[in-house]
Amino acid sequence: MSKDKVIRVNDRIKIINPNFFKRCGYPLSLEDAFCHINNFDEQIRNLLESIINIEGNTQYIKMVYNKYINQIKKGYAGAYLESVGFGGSTRQIETFELKDYKDRIFYVVNKKVVRTGKYTKDSYSGSYLSNQKAHTILELNEGTYQKDFLHSKVSMYVPLKIEVCNVEKVIDTEGTSDALFW
């Protein structure tokens, strides 16, 4: 790849295909598992109330109580994911489309590489990712607010990310370098 095609942090890019990166992983995510575990919310609360005395009903006790409820749910969600094999053995990229972002210009603030493929076990090599492919993901200088699935009333800022094959580098024709300012 020629030097002017390589995308680095602080480079400007143009969105060609507005399919943004959501996550890379196996078919079931922790969020999917929480949706399943939330069906058992009452049983989890009854279990914790049978162990912890919450009769004082102070704000502190409620805060501690909710903290432990979330920790129990997270543990159950992890156990659920393992019990169903994470929904399959293929590690893949999930995307979402934002059509309004086509042809928009952004700065790259970070980049990382994720790997896709099929989880394979054998007696000689152990566990590995077969048919492995590397994908470069660019983090952009803009983001969105999304609902945090663990704390359902809280929104969290999530930076927009996109795979490098969906963008093109904006070449500065004047020969001046653009520093990243915002």
C-alpha positions as CSV (number, residue, x, y, z in Angstrom):
1,M,0.0,0.0,0.0
2,S,1.4,3.4,-1.0
3,K,2.3,5.8,1.7
4,D,-0.5,8.3,0.9
5,K,-3.2,5.5,1.2
6,V,-2.2,4.5,4.7
7,I,-4.6,6.0,7.3
8,R,-3.1,7.2,10.5
9,V,-4.4,8.9,13.7
10,N,-5.1,12.6,12.9
11,D,-5.8,11.9,9.2
12,R,-9.1,13.0,7.7
13,I,-11.3,10.4,6.1
14,K,-14.4,10.4,4.0
15,I,-17.2,7.9,4.7
16,I,-17.9,5.9,1.5
17,N,-20.0,3.1,2.9
18,P,-21.8,4.2,6.1
19,N,-21.7,0.8,7.9
20,F,-20.3,1.6,11.3
21,F,-18.6,-0.9,13.6
22,K,-20.7,-2.1,16.5
23,R,-18.6,-5.0,17.9
24,C,-16.5,-8.0,16.9
25,G,-17.3,-11.3,18.5
26,Y,-19.3,-14.4,18.6
27,P,-23.1,-14.3,17.8
28,L,-24.3,-13.8,21.3
29,S,-23.1,-10.8,23.2
30,L,-23.2,-9.9,26.9
31,E,-26.1,-7.6,26.0
32,D,-28.1,-10.5,24.6
33,A,-27.4,-12.5,27.7
34,F,-28.6,-9.7,29.9
35,C,-31.9,-9.6,28.0
36,H,-32.3,-13.3,28.8
37,I,-31.2,-12.9,32.5
38,N,-33.6,-10.0,33.0
39,N,-36.5,-12.6,32.7
40,F,-35.3,-13.9,36.1
41,D,-35.0,-10.5,37.8
42,E,-37.6,-11.3,40.5
43,Q,-35.9,-14.6,41.5
44,I,-32.5,-12.9,41.7
45,R,-33.9,-10.1,43.9
46,N,-35.6,-12.7,46.2
47,L,-32.3,-14.6,46.5
48,L,-30.4,-11.5,47.5
49,E,-33.1,-10.4,49.9
50,S,-33.0,-13.8,51.6
51,I,-29.2,-13.3,52.3
52,I,-29.0,-9.5,52.9
53,N,-31.2,-7.6,55.4
54,I,-32.4,-4.5,53.5
55,E,-35.0,-3.4,56.1
56,G,-33.1,-0.2,57.0
57,N,-34.1,1.1,53.6
58,T,-31.5,3.9,53.6
59,Q,-30.1,5.3,50.4
60,Y,-26.8,3.6,51.0
61,I,-28.3,0.2,51.5
62,K,-30.3,0.6,48.3
63,M,-27.2,1.6,46.4
64,V,-25.2,-1.4,47.7
65,Y,-28.2,-3.7,47.1
66,N,-28.4,-2.6,43.4
67,K,-24.6,-2.9,43.0
68,Y,-24.8,-6.6,44.1
69,I,-27.9,-7.2,41.9
70,N,-25.9,-6.1,38.9
71,Q,-22.9,-8.2,39.8
72,I,-25.1,-11.3,40.2
73,K,-26.7,-10.6,36.9
74,K,-23.4,-10.2,35.2
75,G,-22.2,-13.5,36.7
76,Y,-25.3,-15.3,35.5
77,A,-25.0,-13.7,32.1
78,G,-21.5,-14.9,31.7
79,A,-22.5,-18.4,32.8
80,Y,-25.4,-18.3,30.3
81,L,-23.1,-17.3,27.5
82,E,-20.7,-20.2,28.2
83,S,-23.5,-22.7,28.6
84,V,-24.8,-21.9,25.0
85,G,-21.4,-21.7,23.5
86,F,-21.6,-17.9,22.9
87,G,-24.2,-18.7,20.2
88,G,-21.7,-20.3,17.8
89,S,-18.1,-20.7,16.9
90,T,-17.8,-18.0,14.2
91,R,-16.3,-14.7,15.3
92,Q,-17.6,-11.9,13.1
93,I,-18.0,-8.1,12.8
94,E,-21.4,-6.6,13.6
95,T,-22.3,-3.2,12.0
96,F,-25.1,-0.7,11.9
97,E,-25.9,1.7,9.1
98,L,-26.2,5.5,9.4
99,K,-27.1,6.7,5.9
100,D,-26.9,10.4,6.7
101,Y,-23.2,10.0,7.4
102,K,-22.3,9.0,3.8
103,D,-19.7,11.5,2.3
104,R,-19.1,13.2,5.6
105,I,-15.5,14.0,6.7
106,F,-14.1,13.0,10.1
107,Y,-10.7,12.9,11.8
108,V,-9.3,9.6,13.0
109,V,-8.6,9.6,16.8
110,N,-7.5,6.0,17.2
111,K,-7.2,2.8,15.4
112,K,-7.2,-0.9,16.3
113,V,-7.2,-4.3,14.7
114,V,-9.8,-7.0,15.3
115,R,-9.8,-10.6,14.1
116,T,-12.5,-12.7,12.6
117,G,-12.6,-16.4,11.9
118,K,-13.9,-19.7,13.3
119,Y,-13.0,-21.0,16.8
120,T,-11.4,-24.4,16.4
121,K,-10.2,-27.0,18.9
122,D,-8.0,-29.9,18.1
123,S,-5.9,-32.2,20.2
124,Y,-2.6,-31.3,18.6
125,S,-2.7,-27.4,18.5
126,G,-5.3,-26.7,21.2
127,S,-7.7,-23.8,20.6
128,Y,-7.2,-21.3,17.8
129,L,-9.0,-19.1,15.3
130,S,-9.0,-20.7,11.8
131,N,-9.6,-18.8,8.6
132,Q,-8.4,-15.8,10.5
133,K,-8.8,-12.3,8.9
134,A,-7.5,-9.0,10.4
135,H,-9.7,-5.9,10.1
136,T,-8.6,-2.3,10.9
137,I,-11.1,-0.3,12.8
138,L,-10.9,3.5,12.9
139,E,-12.3,5.5,15.9
140,L,-13.7,8.8,14.7
141,N,-13.9,12.2,16.4
142,E,-17.7,12.0,16.8
143,G,-19.9,9.6,18.7
144,T,-23.4,8.8,19.8
145,Y,-25.2,8.3,23.1
146,Q,-26.5,4.8,23.6
147,K,-28.4,3.1,26.4
148,D,-26.1,1.2,28.8
149,F,-27.6,-2.3,29.0
150,L,-26.3,-2.9,32.5
151,H,-27.7,0.3,34.0
152,S,-30.8,0.7,31.9
153,K,-31.5,4.3,32.9
154,V,-28.0,5.6,32.0
155,S,-26.9,6.7,28.6
156,M,-23.2,6.4,27.7
157,Y,-21.1,8.1,25.1
158,V,-19.9,5.7,22.4
159,P,-17.4,7.0,19.8
160,L,-18.2,6.1,16.2
161,K,-16.0,3.4,14.7
162,I,-15.8,2.2,11.1
163,E,-13.8,-0.4,9.2
164,V,-11.1,1.0,7.0
165,C,-12.6,-0.6,3.9
166,N,-15.6,1.7,4.2
167,V,-13.7,5.0,4.0
168,E,-11.1,6.8,1.9
169,K,-8.4,9.1,3.0
170,V,-8.8,12.8,2.3
171,I,-5.5,13.9,0.8
172,D,-4.5,17.5,1.6
173,T,-3.8,19.1,-1.8
174,E,-2.2,22.2,-0.3
175,G,0.6,20.3,1.3
176,T,-0.2,21.6,4.8
177,S,-0.8,19.2,7.6
178,D,-4.0,19.4,9.5
179,A,-3.5,19.1,13.3
180,L,-6.3,17.5,15.2
181,F,-8.2,20.4,16.9
182,W,-11.7,20.4,18.2
